[in-house]
Amino acid sequence: MNIEEINRKHFVETDMYYRVGFGLSSKLLEVENGIFTIEVVMSKKWSKNYNATAQELAYCWKKSHKELEKCLACRVFIIDSNKYNYKQALIHRGIQPGYDAKKGVIFRKKYLN
């Protein structure tokens, strides 16, 4: 699975809509053992909490990319540049800031029962 190609496709098809309209961007970090990991950067325009953000973006990635449609879960790492303004400057300089939240989304509701 080519993660760079998936990220490029996501950027063109979906991420620009979220980035311009809502101040939210995301990228795929890895896919392993049926779990994919995304990184989300929130800015001032985005007003939803971390749980709602993780849920929305995890399902968005899963539904938008056929490579991810069979995944069982998603890990979401959130960088909140709305709460901490300096994090956006770090990202623009190529420095990876720390994550403000780490969330998980299981796609099949009764999978563990």
C-alpha positions in Angstrom: 0.0 0.0 0.0 1.4 3.3 -1.1 0.7 5.8 1.7 2.1 8.8 -0.2 -0.2 8.1 -3.1 -3.2 7.8 -0.7 -2.3 11.1 1.0 -2.0 12.8 -2.4 -5.4 11.6 -3.5 -7.0 12.6 -0.2 -5.4 16.1 -0.3 -6.9 16.7 -3.8 -10.3 15.1 -3.3 -11.2 15.8 0.4 -8.6 17.6 2.4 -8.8 20.9 0.5 -12.5 21.1 1.4 -11.8 20.6 5.1 -8.7 22.8 5.0 -10.3 25.8 3.3 -13.8 25.5 4.7 -13.1 24.3 8.3 -9.5 24.8 9.0 -8.9 21.1 9.5 -6.2 19.0 7.8 -5.3 15.4 8.0 -2.9 12.8 6.6 -2.4 9.1 6.7 0.6 7.9 8.8 0.4 4.1 8.6 -1.7 1.1 8.0 -0.9 -2.0 9.9 -2.9 -5.1 11.0 -6.3 -3.7 9.9 -5.7 -0.4 11.8 -4.9 2.9 10.1 -3.4 5.9 11.8 -4.1 9.5 10.8 -2.7 12.8 12.1 -5.2 15.7 12.3 -4.3 19.4 12.7 -7.1 21.6 14.0 -7.2 25.4 13.6 -9.4 28.3 14.7 -12.2 27.6 12.3 -12.9 24.1 13.7 -15.1 24.1 16.8 -15.9 20.4 17.4 -14.3 18.6 20.3 -11.6 15.9 20.0 -14.0 12.9 20.1 -16.2 14.3 17.4 -13.2 15.3 15.3 -11.7 11.8 15.6 -15.0 10.1 14.7 -15.7 12.3 11.6 -12.2 12.1 10.2 -11.8 8.4 10.7 -15.1 7.6 8.9 -14.2 10.2 6.2 -10.9 8.4 5.5 -12.5 4.9 5.6 -15.3 5.8 3.2 -13.1 7.9 0.8 -10.4 5.3 0.2 -11.0 1.7 -1.0 -7.7 0.7 0.5 -9.0 1.4 4.0 -12.6 0.2 3.7 -11.8 -3.2 5.3 -9.9 -1.7 8.3 -11.4 -2.5 11.7 -10.2 0.6 13.5 -8.4 3.9 13.3 -6.0 5.7 15.6 -6.3 9.5 15.5 -3.5 11.8 16.7 -4.7 15.4 17.1 -2.6 18.6 17.0 -4.6 21.5 18.3 -3.2 24.7 16.9 -6.3 26.6 18.0 -5.5 26.0 21.6 -1.7 26.4 21.1 -0.9 29.0 18.5 2.8 28.3 18.3 2.1 24.7 17.0 1.1 26.1 13.5 4.4 27.9 13.3 6.3 24.7 14.2 4.5 22.7 11.5 5.3 25.4 8.9 9.0 25.1 9.9 9.0 21.3 9.5 9.1 20.6 13.3 6.7 18.0 14.6 4.9 19.3 17.7 3.5 17.0 20.3 0.0 15.6 20.1 -2.7 17.2 22.2 -5.0 14.1 22.0 -4.8 10.5 20.9 -8.1 8.8 20.1 -9.3 5.5 18.7 -12.3 4.6 16.6 -13.6 1.0 16.2 -15.7 0.8 13.0 -17.7 -2.3 13.9 -19.8 -1.6 16.9 -20.2 -5.2 18.1 -16.8 -6.4 17.0 -15.4 -7.0 20.5 -18.6 -8.6 22.0 
